[in-house]
Amino acid sequence: MAKVMSSKLKAIIDPSRYGLTVIDQVFGVYRPRMNQDILLEGELVKDRKGRVHRFVYKQGIRIFVESV
């Protein structure tokens, strides 16, 4: 069986496909960003359960985040 190699993607187009909402922190309050078209490395996201994470990268079908 051949091993599949994939690169680490530092951006995601339409993060809502993966159940993520891009958010901004304004004066300590998390608010959804108006433009939900793209997610870049280091930006804050909220998952379906309401937990806040920082996006690191996407590799294959997996999305890697770190806790805030």
mmCIF file of the N, C-alpha and C atoms, coordinates in Angstrom:
data_MODEL
# 
_entry.id   MODEL 
# 
loop_
_atom_site.group_PDB 
_atom_site.id 
_atom_site.type_symbol 
_atom_site.label_atom_id 
_atom_site.label_alt_id 
_atom_site.label_comp_id 
_atom_site.label_asym_id 
_atom_site.label_entity_id 
_atom_site.label_seq_id 
_atom_site.pdbx_PDB_ins_code 
_atom_site.Cartn_x 
_atom_site.Cartn_y 
_atom_site.Cartn_z 
_atom_site.occupancy 
_atom_site.B_iso_or_equiv 
_atom_site.pdbx_formal_charge 
_atom_site.auth_seq_id 
_atom_site.auth_comp_id 
_atom_site.auth_asym_id 
_atom_site.auth_atom_id 
_atom_site.pdbx_PDB_model_num 
ATOM 1   N N  . MET A 1 1  ? 0.841   -1.172 0.000  1.00 0.00 ? 1  MET A N  1 
ATOM 2   C CA . MET A 1 1  ? 0.000   0.000  0.000  1.00 0.00 ? 1  MET A CA 1 
ATOM 3   C C  . MET A 1 1  ? 0.892   1.242  0.000  1.00 0.00 ? 1  MET A C  1 
ATOM 4   N N  . ALA A 1 2  ? 0.611   2.176  -0.875 1.00 0.00 ? 2  ALA A N  1 
ATOM 5   C CA . ALA A 1 2  ? 1.393   3.403  -0.989 1.00 0.00 ? 2  ALA A CA 1 
ATOM 6   C C  . ALA A 1 2  ? 1.043   4.377  0.126  1.00 0.00 ? 2  ALA A C  1 
ATOM 7   N N  . LYS A 1 3  ? 2.059   5.038  0.644  1.00 0.00 ? 3  LYS A N  1 
ATOM 8   C CA . LYS A 1 3  ? 1.851   6.024  1.692  1.00 0.00 ? 3  LYS A CA 1 
ATOM 9   C C  . LYS A 1 3  ? 1.509   7.361  1.043  1.00 0.00 ? 3  LYS A C  1 
ATOM 10  N N  . VAL A 1 4  ? 0.438   8.000  1.520  1.00 0.00 ? 4  VAL A N  1 
ATOM 11  C CA . VAL A 1 4  ? 0.000   9.265  0.962  1.00 0.00 ? 4  VAL A CA 1 
ATOM 12  C C  . VAL A 1 4  ? 0.663   10.408 1.726  1.00 0.00 ? 4  VAL A C  1 
ATOM 13  N N  . MET A 1 5  ? 1.290   11.297 1.002  1.00 0.00 ? 5  MET A N  1 
ATOM 14  C CA . MET A 1 5  ? 1.924   12.469 1.609  1.00 0.00 ? 5  MET A CA 1 
ATOM 15  C C  . MET A 1 5  ? 1.040   13.682 1.328  1.00 0.00 ? 5  MET A C  1 
ATOM 16  N N  . SER A 1 6  ? 0.864   14.522 2.340  1.00 0.00 ? 6  SER A N  1 
ATOM 17  C CA . SER A 1 6  ? 0.144   15.768 2.116  1.00 0.00 ? 6  SER A CA 1 
ATOM 18  C C  . SER A 1 6  ? 0.848   16.877 2.877  1.00 0.00 ? 6  SER A C  1 
ATOM 19  N N  . SER A 1 7  ? 0.728   18.074 2.374  1.00 0.00 ? 7  SER A N  1 
ATOM 20  C CA . SER A 1 7  ? 1.393   19.207 3.001  1.00 0.00 ? 7  SER A CA 1 
ATOM 21  C C  . SER A 1 7  ? 0.501   19.831 4.058  1.00 0.00 ? 7  SER A C  1 
ATOM 22  N N  . LYS A 1 8  ? 1.106   20.653 4.894  1.00 0.00 ? 8  LYS A N  1 
ATOM 23  C CA . LYS A 1 8  ? 0.369   21.370 5.926  1.00 0.00 ? 8  LYS A CA 1 
ATOM 24  C C  . LYS A 1 8  ? -0.157  22.663 5.321  1.00 0.00 ? 8  LYS A C  1 
ATOM 25  N N  . LEU A 1 9  ? -1.475  22.774 5.258  1.00 0.00 ? 9  LEU A N  1 
ATOM 26  C CA . LEU A 1 9  ? -2.099  23.965 4.702  1.00 0.00 ? 9  LEU A CA 1 
ATOM 27  C C  . LEU A 1 9  ? -2.320  24.982 5.807  1.00 0.00 ? 9  LEU A C  1 
ATOM 28  N N  . LYS A 1 10 ? -1.903  26.208 5.574  1.00 0.00 ? 10 LYS A N  1 
ATOM 29  C CA . LYS A 1 10 ? -1.999  27.271 6.579  1.00 0.00 ? 10 LYS A CA 1 
ATOM 30  C C  . LYS A 1 10 ? -3.238  28.123 6.407  1.00 0.00 ? 10 LYS A C  1 
ATOM 31  N N  . ALA A 1 11 ? -4.157  27.743 5.516  1.00 0.00 ? 11 ALA A N  1 
ATOM 32  C CA . ALA A 1 11 ? -5.393  28.488 5.293  1.00 0.00 ? 11 ALA A CA 1 
ATOM 33  C C  . ALA A 1 11 ? -6.501  27.516 4.903  1.00 0.00 ? 11 ALA A C  1 
ATOM 34  N N  . ILE A 1 12 ? -7.728  27.868 5.265  1.00 0.00 ? 12 ILE A N  1 
ATOM 35  C CA . ILE A 1 12 ? -8.903  27.080 4.894  1.00 0.00 ? 12 ILE A CA 1 
ATOM 36  C C  . ILE A 1 12 ? -9.920  28.031 4.280  1.00 0.00 ? 12 ILE A C  1 
ATOM 37  N N  . ILE A 1 13 ? -10.437 27.666 3.122  1.00 0.00 ? 13 ILE A N  1 
ATOM 38  C CA . ILE A 1 13 ? -11.513 28.432 2.501  1.00 0.00 ? 13 ILE A CA 1 
ATOM 39  C C  . ILE A 1 13 ? -12.828 27.833 2.974  1.00 0.00 ? 13 ILE A C  1 
ATOM 40  N N  . ASP A 1 14 ? -13.737 28.670 3.431  1.00 0.00 ? 14 ASP A N  1 
ATOM 41  C CA . ASP A 1 14 ? -15.054 28.283 3.948  1.00 0.00 ? 14 ASP A CA 1 
ATOM 42  C C  . ASP A 1 14 ? -14.935 27.329 5.138  1.00 0.00 ? 14 ASP A C  1 
ATOM 43  N N  . PRO A 1 15 ? -14.454 27.818 6.283  1.00 0.00 ? 15 PRO A N  1 
ATOM 44  C CA . PRO A 1 15 ? -14.292 26.969 7.465  1.00 0.00 ? 15 PRO A CA 1 
ATOM 45  C C  . PRO A 1 15 ? -15.595 26.406 8.023  1.00 0.00 ? 15 PRO A C  1 
ATOM 46  N N  . SER A 1 16 ? -16.745 26.942 7.612  1.00 0.00 ? 16 SER A N  1 
ATOM 47  C CA . SER A 1 16 ? -18.019 26.416 8.101  1.00 0.00 ? 16 SER A CA 1 
ATOM 48  C C  . SER A 1 16 ? -18.259 24.981 7.619  1.00 0.00 ? 16 SER A C  1 
ATOM 49  N N  . ARG A 1 17 ? -17.582 24.568 6.537  1.00 0.00 ? 17 ARG A N  1 
ATOM 50  C CA . ARG A 1 17 ? -17.687 23.173 6.071  1.00 0.00 ? 17 ARG A CA 1 
ATOM 51  C C  . ARG A 1 17 ? -17.174 22.198 7.121  1.00 0.00 ? 17 ARG A C  1 
ATOM 52  N N  . TYR A 1 18 ? -16.279 22.677 7.984  1.00 0.00 ? 18 TYR A N  1 
ATOM 53  C CA . TYR A 1 18 ? -15.666 21.844 9.012  1.00 0.00 ? 18 TYR A CA 1 
ATOM 54  C C  . TYR A 1 18 ? -16.259 22.116 10.396 1.00 0.00 ? 18 TYR A C  1 
ATOM 55  N N  . GLY A 1 19 ? -17.341 22.889 10.443 1.00 0.00 ? 19 GLY A N  1 
ATOM 56  C CA . GLY A 1 19 ? -17.992 23.182 11.714 1.00 0.00 ? 19 GLY A CA 1 
ATOM 57  C C  . GLY A 1 19 ? -17.287 24.244 12.536 1.00 0.00 ? 19 GLY A C  1 
ATOM 58  N N  . LEU A 1 20 ? -16.503 25.096 11.880 1.00 0.00 ? 20 LEU A N  1 
ATOM 59  C CA . LEU A 1 20 ? -15.755 26.141 12.579 1.00 0.00 ? 20 LEU A CA 1 
ATOM 60  C C  . LEU A 1 20 ? -16.317 27.519 12.246 1.00 0.00 ? 20 LEU A C  1 
ATOM 61  N N  . THR A 1 21 ? -16.292 28.407 13.230 1.00 0.00 ? 21 THR A N  1 
ATOM 62  C CA . THR A 1 21 ? -16.672 29.803 13.050 1.00 0.00 ? 21 THR A CA 1 
ATOM 63  C C  . THR A 1 21 ? -15.467 30.660 13.376 1.00 0.00 ? 21 THR A C  1 
ATOM 64  N N  . VAL A 1 22 ? -15.068 31.523 12.459 1.00 0.00 ? 22 VAL A N  1 
ATOM 65  C CA . VAL A 1 22 ? -13.941 32.423 12.690 1.00 0.00 ? 22 VAL A CA 1 
ATOM 66  C C  . VAL A 1 22 ? -14.421 33.535 13.622 1.00 0.00 ? 22 VAL A C  1 
ATOM 67  N N  . ILE A 1 23 ? -13.632 33.806 14.669 1.00 0.00 ? 23 ILE A N  1 
ATOM 68  C CA . ILE A 1 23 ? -14.031 34.822 15.635 1.00 0.00 ? 23 ILE A CA 1 
ATOM 69  C C  . ILE A 1 23 ? -12.888 35.805 15.871 1.00 0.00 ? 23 ILE A C  1 
ATOM 70  N N  . ASP A 1 24 ? -13.244 36.964 16.394 1.00 0.00 ? 24 ASP A N  1 
ATOM 71  C CA . ASP A 1 24 ? -12.280 37.976 16.806 1.00 0.00 ? 24 ASP A CA 1 
ATOM 72  C C  . ASP A 1 24 ? -12.473 38.227 18.287 1.00 0.00 ? 24 ASP A C  1 
ATOM 73  N N  . GLN A 1 25 ? -11.413 38.640 18.954 1.00 0.00 ? 25 GLN A N  1 
ATOM 74  C CA . GLN A 1 25 ? -11.504 39.005 20.359 1.00 0.00 ? 25 GLN A CA 1 
ATOM 75  C C  . GLN A 1 25 ? -11.441 40.530 20.443 1.00 0.00 ? 25 GLN A C  1 
ATOM 76  N N  . VAL A 1 26 ? -12.556 41.130 20.873 1.00 0.00 ? 26 VAL A N  1 
ATOM 77  C CA . VAL A 1 26 ? -12.656 42.579 20.974 1.00 0.00 ? 26 VAL A CA 1 
ATOM 78  C C  . VAL A 1 26 ? -12.876 42.939 22.438 1.00 0.00 ? 26 VAL A C  1 
ATOM 79  N N  . PHE A 1 27 ? -11.897 43.596 23.050 1.00 0.00 ? 27 PHE A N  1 
ATOM 80  C CA . PHE A 1 27 ? -11.959 43.977 24.459 1.00 0.00 ? 27 PHE A CA 1 
ATOM 81  C C  . PHE A 1 27 ? -12.291 42.784 25.351 1.00 0.00 ? 27 PHE A C  1 
ATOM 82  N N  . GLY A 1 28 ? -11.696 41.620 25.054 1.00 0.00 ? 28 GLY A N  1 
ATOM 83  C CA . GLY A 1 28 ? -11.873 40.433 25.872 1.00 0.00 ? 28 GLY A CA 1 
ATOM 84  C C  . GLY A 1 28 ? -13.131 39.638 25.580 1.00 0.00 ? 28 GLY A C  1 
ATOM 85  N N  . VAL A 1 29 ? -13.925 40.067 24.611 1.00 0.00 ? 29 VAL A N  1 
ATOM 86  C CA . VAL A 1 29 ? -15.172 39.375 24.260 1.00 0.00 ? 29 VAL A CA 1 
ATOM 87  C C  . VAL A 1 29 ? -15.006 38.757 22.873 1.00 0.00 ? 29 VAL A C  1 
ATOM 88  N N  . TYR A 1 30 ? -15.365 37.483 22.740 1.00 0.00 ? 30 TYR A N  1 
ATOM 89  C CA . TYR A 1 30 ? -15.279 36.790 21.453 1.00 0.00 ? 30 TYR A CA 1 
ATOM 90  C C  . TYR A 1 30 ? -16.521 37.093 20.629 1.00 0.00 ? 30 TYR A C  1 
ATOM 91  N N  . ARG A 1 31 ? -16.305 37.556 19.402 1.00 0.00 ? 31 ARG A N  1 
ATOM 92  C CA . ARG A 1 31 ? -17.415 37.875 18.502 1.00 0.00 ? 31 ARG A CA 1 
ATOM 93  C C  . ARG A 1 31 ? -17.156 37.248 17.127 1.00 0.00 ? 31 ARG A C  1 
ATOM 94  N N  . PRO A 1 32 ? -18.206 36.714 16.493 1.00 0.00 ? 32 PRO A N  1 
ATOM 95  C CA . PRO A 1 32 ? -18.028 36.142 15.152 1.00 0.00 ? 32 PRO A CA 1 
ATOM 96  C C  . PRO A 1 32 ? -17.595 37.215 14.161 1.00 0.00 ? 32 PRO A C  1 
ATOM 97  N N  . ARG A 1 33 ? -16.681 36.858 13.289 1.00 0.00 ? 33 ARG A N  1 
ATOM 98  C CA . ARG A 1 33 ? -16.206 37.777 12.256 1.00 0.00 ? 33 ARG A CA 1 
ATOM 99  C C  . ARG A 1 33 ? -17.262 37.878 11.164 1.00 0.00 ? 33 ARG A C  1 
ATOM 100 N N  . MET A 1 34 ? -17.416 39.049 10.602 1.00 0.00 ? 34 MET A N  1 
ATOM 101 C CA . MET A 1 34 ? -18.415 39.233 9.539  1.00 0.00 ? 34 MET A CA 1 
ATOM 102 C C  . MET A 1 34 ? -18.059 38.414 8.302  1.00 0.00 ? 34 MET A C  1 
ATOM 103 N N  . ASN A 1 35 ? -16.781 38.370 7.953  1.00 0.00 ? 35 ASN A N  1 
ATOM 104 C CA . ASN A 1 35 ? -16.342 37.640 6.767  1.00 0.00 ? 35 ASN A CA 1 
ATOM 105 C C  . ASN A 1 35 ? -15.895 36.235 7.180  1.00 0.00 ? 35 ASN A C  1 
ATOM 106 N N  . GLN A 1 36 ? -16.678 35.232 6.841  1.00 0.00 ? 36 GLN A N  1 
ATOM 107 C CA . GLN A 1 36 ? -16.392 33.842 7.196  1.00 0.00 ? 36 GLN A CA 1 
ATOM 108 C C  . GLN A 1 36 ? -15.841 33.050 6.010  1.00 0.00 ? 36 GLN A C  1 
ATOM 109 N N  . ASP A 1 37 ? -15.273 33.748 5.021  1.00 0.00 ? 37 ASP A N  1 
ATOM 110 C CA . ASP A 1 37 ? -14.821 33.082 3.790  1.00 0.00 ? 37 ASP A CA 1 
ATOM 111 C C  . ASP A 1 37 ? -13.485 32.368 3.927  1.00 0.00 ? 37 ASP A C  1 
ATOM 112 N N  . ILE A 1 38 ? -12.589 32.863 4.778  1.00 0.00 ? 38 ILE A N  1 
ATOM 113 C CA . ILE A 1 38 ? -11.246 32.282 4.851  1.00 0.00 ? 38 ILE A CA 1 
ATOM 114 C C  . ILE A 1 38 ? -10.761 32.268 6.298  1.00 0.00 ? 38 ILE A C  1 
ATOM 115 N N  . LEU A 1 39 ? -9.964  31.254 6.615  1.00 0.00 ? 39 LEU A N  1 
ATOM 116 C CA . LEU A 1 39 ? -9.362  31.098 7.938  1.00 0.00 ? 39 LEU A CA 1 
ATOM 117 C C  . LEU A 1 39 ? -7.858  30.941 7.741  1.00 0.00 ? 39 LEU A C  1 
ATOM 118 N N  . LEU A 1 40 ? -7.083  31.799 8.394  1.00 0.00 ? 40 LEU A N  1 
ATOM 119 C CA . LEU A 1 40 ? -5.626  31.768 8.259  1.00 0.00 ? 40 LEU A CA 1 
ATOM 120 C C  . LEU A 1 40 ? -4.980  31.279 9.544  1.00 0.00 ? 40 LEU A C  1 
ATOM 121 N N  . GLU A 1 41 ? -3.751  30.827 9.438  1.00 0.00 ? 41 GLU A N  1 
ATOM 122 C CA . GLU A 1 41 ? -2.992  30.330 10.585 1.00 0.00 ? 41 GLU A CA 1 
ATOM 123 C C  . GLU A 1 41 ? -2.942  31.390 11.695 1.00 0.00 ? 41 GLU A C  1 
ATOM 124 N N  . GLY A 1 42 ? -3.202  30.968 12.937 1.00 0.00 ? 42 GLY A N  1 
ATOM 125 C CA . GLY A 1 42 ? -3.120  31.859 14.088 1.00 0.00 ? 42 GLY A CA 1 
ATOM 126 C C  . GLY A 1 42 ? -4.421  32.541 14.450 1.00 0.00 ? 42 GLY A C  1 
ATOM 127 N N  . GLU A 1 43 ? -5.443  32.420 13.614 1.00 0.00 ? 43 GLU A N  1 
ATOM 128 C CA . GLU A 1 43 ? -6.718  33.072 13.912 1.00 0.00 ? 43 GLU A CA 1 
ATOM 129 C C  . GLU A 1 43 ? -7.539  32.227 14.877 1.00 0.00 ? 43 GLU A C  1 
ATOM 130 N N  . LEU A 1 44 ? -8.425  32.892 15.604 1.00 0.00 ? 44 LEU A N  1 
ATOM 131 C CA . LEU A 1 44 ? -9.271  32.212 16.583 1.00 0.00 ? 44 LEU A CA 1 
ATOM 132 C C  . LEU A 1 44 ? -10.490 31.617 15.902 1.00 0.00 ? 44 LEU A C  1 
ATOM 133 N N  . VAL A 1 45 ? -10.884 30.414 16.353 1.00 0.00 ? 45 VAL A N  1 
ATOM 134 C CA . VAL A 1 45 ? -12.076 29.746 15.839 1.00 0.00 ? 45 VAL A CA 1 
ATOM 135 C C  . VAL A 1 45 ? -12.884 29.200 17.002 1.00 0.00 ? 45 VAL A C  1 
ATOM 136 N N  . LYS A 1 46 ? -14.171 29.043 16.753 1.00 0.00 ? 46 LYS A N  1 
ATOM 137 C CA . LYS A 1 46 ? -15.064 28.424 17.724 1.00 0.00 ? 46 LYS A CA 1 
ATOM 138 C C  . LYS A 1 46 ? -15.621 27.167 17.075 1.00 0.00 ? 46 LYS A C  1 
ATOM 139 N N  . ASP A 1 47 ? -15.573 26.034 17.790 1.00 0.00 ? 47 ASP A N  1 
ATOM 140 C CA . ASP A 1 47 ? -16.074 24.785 17.226 1.00 0.00 ? 47 ASP A CA 1 
ATOM 141 C C  . ASP A 1 47 ? -17.573 24.654 17.489 1.00 0.00 ? 47 ASP A C  1 
ATOM 142 N N  . ARG A 1 48 ? -18.151 23.522 17.085 1.00 0.00 ? 48 ARG A N  1 
ATOM 143 C CA . ARG A 1 48 ? -19.594 23.297 17.240 1.00 0.00 ? 48 ARG A CA 1 
ATOM 144 C C  . ARG A 1 48 ? -20.043 23.265 18.691 1.00 0.00 ? 48 ARG A C  1 
ATOM 145 N N  . LYS A 1 49 ? -19.131 22.912 19.589 1.00 0.00 ? 49 LYS A N  1 
ATOM 146 C CA . LYS A 1 49 ? -19.460 22.835 21.018 1.00 0.00 ? 49 LYS A CA 1 
ATOM 147 C C  . LYS A 1 49 ? -19.266 24.160 21.734 1.00 0.00 ? 49 LYS A C  1 
ATOM 148 N N  . GLY A 1 50 ? -18.775 25.191 21.025 1.00 0.00 ? 50 GLY A N  1 
ATOM 149 C CA . GLY A 1 50 ? -18.608 26.510 21.606 1.00 0.00 ? 50 GLY A CA 1 
ATOM 150 C C  . GLY A 1 50 ? -17.243 26.755 22.222 1.00 0.00 ? 50 GLY A C  1 
ATOM 151 N N  . ARG A 1 51 ? -16.315 25.826 22.064 1.00 0.00 ? 51 ARG A N  1 
ATOM 152 C CA . ARG A 1 51 ? -14.960 26.007 22.602 1.00 0.00 ? 51 ARG A CA 1 
ATOM 153 C C  . ARG A 1 51 ? -14.118 26.831 21.644 1.00 0.00 ? 51 ARG A C  1 
ATOM 154 N N  . VAL A 1 52 ? -13.247 27.677 22.213 1.00 0.00 ? 52 VAL A N  1 
ATOM 155 C CA . VAL A 1 52 ? -12.399 28.566 21.414 1.00 0.00 ? 52 VAL A CA 1 
ATOM 156 C C  . VAL A 1 52 ? -11.011 27.953 21.270 1.00 0.00 ? 52 VAL A C  1 
ATOM 157 N N  . HIS A 1 53 ? -10.500 27.965 20.037 1.00 0.00 ? 53 HIS A N  1 
ATOM 158 C CA . HIS A 1 53 ? -9.184  27.421 19.713 1.00 0.00 ? 53 HIS A CA 1 
ATOM 159 C C  . HIS A 1 53 ? -8.465  28.384 18.782 1.00 0.00 ? 53 HIS A C  1 
ATOM 160 N N  . ARG A 1 54 ? -7.158  28.157 18.605 1.00 0.00 ? 54 ARG A N  1 
ATOM 161 C CA . ARG A 1 54 ? -6.354  28.892 17.626 1.00 0.00 ? 54 ARG A CA 1 
ATOM 162 C C  . ARG A 1 54 ? -5.992  27.906 16.514 1.00 0.00 ? 54 ARG A C  1 
ATOM 163 N N  . PHE A 1 55 ? -6.293  28.277 15.264 1.00 0.00 ? 55 PHE A N  1 
ATOM 164 C CA . PHE A 1 55 ? -6.029  27.415 14.110 1.00 0.00 ? 55 PHE A CA 1 
ATOM 165 C C  . PHE A 1 55 ? -4.528  27.332 13.859 1.00 0.00 ? 55 PHE A C  1 
ATOM 166 N N  . VAL A 1 56 ? -4.024  26.109 13.677 1.00 0.00 ? 56 VAL A N  1 
ATOM 167 C CA . VAL A 1 56 ? -2.605  25.898 13.405 1.00 0.00 ? 56 VAL A CA 1 
ATOM 168 C C  . VAL A 1 56 ? -2.404  25.513 11.935 1.00 0.00 ? 56 VAL A C  1 
ATOM 169 N N  . TYR A 1 57 ? -2.982  24.384 11.504 1.00 0.00 ? 57 TYR A N  1 
ATOM 170 C CA . TYR A 1 57 ? -2.875  23.975 10.102 1.00 0.00 ? 57 TYR A CA 1 
ATOM 171 C C  . TYR A 1 57 ? -3.874  22.867 9.802  1.00 0.00 ? 57 TYR A C  1 
ATOM 172 N N  . LYS A 1 58 ? -4.023  22.558 8.512  1.00 0.00 ? 58 LYS A N  1 
ATOM 173 C CA . LYS A 1 58 ? -4.864  21.456 8.048  1.00 0.00 ? 58 LYS A CA 1 
ATOM 174 C C  . LYS A 1 58 ? -3.975  20.530 7.240  1.00 0.00 ? 58 LYS A C  1 
ATOM 175 N N  . GLN A 1 59 ? -4.045  19.243 7.543  1.00 0.00 ? 59 GLN A N  1 
ATOM 176 C CA . GLN A 1 59 ? -3.260  18.260 6.813  1.00 0.00 ? 59 GLN A CA 1 
ATOM 177 C C  . GLN A 1 59 ? -4.177  17.123 6.433  1.00 0.00 ? 59 GLN A C  1 
ATOM 178 N N  . GLY A 1 60 ? -4.365  16.938 5.144  1.00 0.00 ? 60 GLY A N  1 
ATOM 179 C CA . GLY A 1 60 ? -5.298  15.923 4.679  1.00 0.00 ? 60 GLY A CA 1 
ATOM 180 C C  . GLY A 1 60 ? -6.710  16.303 5.073  1.00 0.00 ? 60 GLY A C  1 
ATOM 181 N N  . ILE A 1 61 ? -7.381  15.409 5.819  1.00 0.00 ? 61 ILE A N  1 
ATOM 182 C CA . ILE A 1 61 ? -8.741  15.707 6.272  1.00 0.00 ? 61 ILE A CA 1 
ATOM 183 C C  . ILE A 1 61 ? -8.778  16.158 7.731  1.00 0.00 ? 61 ILE A C  1 
ATOM 184 N N  . ARG A 1 62 ? -7.612  16.257 8.374  1.00 0.00 ? 62 ARG A N  1 
ATOM 185 C CA . ARG A 1 62 ? -7.535  16.636 9.791  1.00 0.00 ? 62 ARG A CA 1 
ATOM 186 C C  . ARG A 1 62 ? -7.197  18.112 9.942  1.00 0.00 ? 62 ARG A C  1 
ATOM 187 N N  . ILE A 1 63 ? -7.832  18.745 10.925 1.00 0.00 ? 63 ILE A N  1 
ATOM 188 C CA . ILE A 1 63 ? -7.556  20.135 11.253 1.00 0.00 ? 63 ILE A CA 1 
ATOM 189 C C  . ILE A 1 63 ? -6.916  20.174 12.624 1.00 0.00 ? 63 ILE A C  1 
ATOM 190 N N  . PHE A 1 64 ? -5.779  20.856 12.737 1.00 0.00 ? 64 PHE A N  1 
ATOM 191 C CA . PHE A 1 64 ? -5.043  20.938 13.980 1.00 0.00 ? 64 PHE A CA 1 
ATOM 192 C C  . PHE A 1 64 ? -5.221  22.332 14.591 1.00 0.00 ? 64 PHE A C  1 
ATOM 193 N N  . VAL A 1 65 ? -5.629  22.347 15.856 1.00 0.00 ? 65 VAL A N  1 
ATOM 194 C CA . VAL A 1 65 ? -5.832  23.599 16.597 1.00 0.00 ? 65 VAL A CA 1 
ATOM 195 C C  . VAL A 1 65 ? -5.130  23.486 17.941 1.00 0.00 ? 65 VAL A C  1 
ATOM 196 N N  . GLU A 1 66 ? -4.899  24.633 18.585 1.00 0.00 ? 66 GLU A N  1 
ATOM 197 C CA . GLU A 1 66 ? -4.343  24.630 19.940 1.00 0.00 ? 66 GLU A CA 1 
ATOM 198 C C  . GLU A 1 66 ? -5.305  25.403 20.844 1.00 0.00 ? 66 GLU A C  1 
ATOM 199 N N  . SER A 1 67 ? -5.343  25.038 22.100 1.00 0.00 ? 67 SER A N  1 
ATOM 200 C CA . SER A 1 67 ? -6.234  25.678 23.060 1.00 0.00 ? 67 SER A CA 1 
ATOM 201 C C  . SER A 1 67 ? -5.810  27.112 23.304 1.00 0.00 ? 67 SER A C  1 
ATOM 202 N N  . VAL A 1 68 ? -6.802  27.930 23.613 1.00 0.00 ? 68 VAL A N  1 
ATOM 203 C CA . VAL A 1 68 ? -6.533  29.343 23.950 1.00 0.00 ? 68 VAL A CA 1 
ATOM 204 C C  . VAL A 1 68 ? -6.672  29.513 25.442 1.00 0.00 ? 68 VAL A C  1 
# 
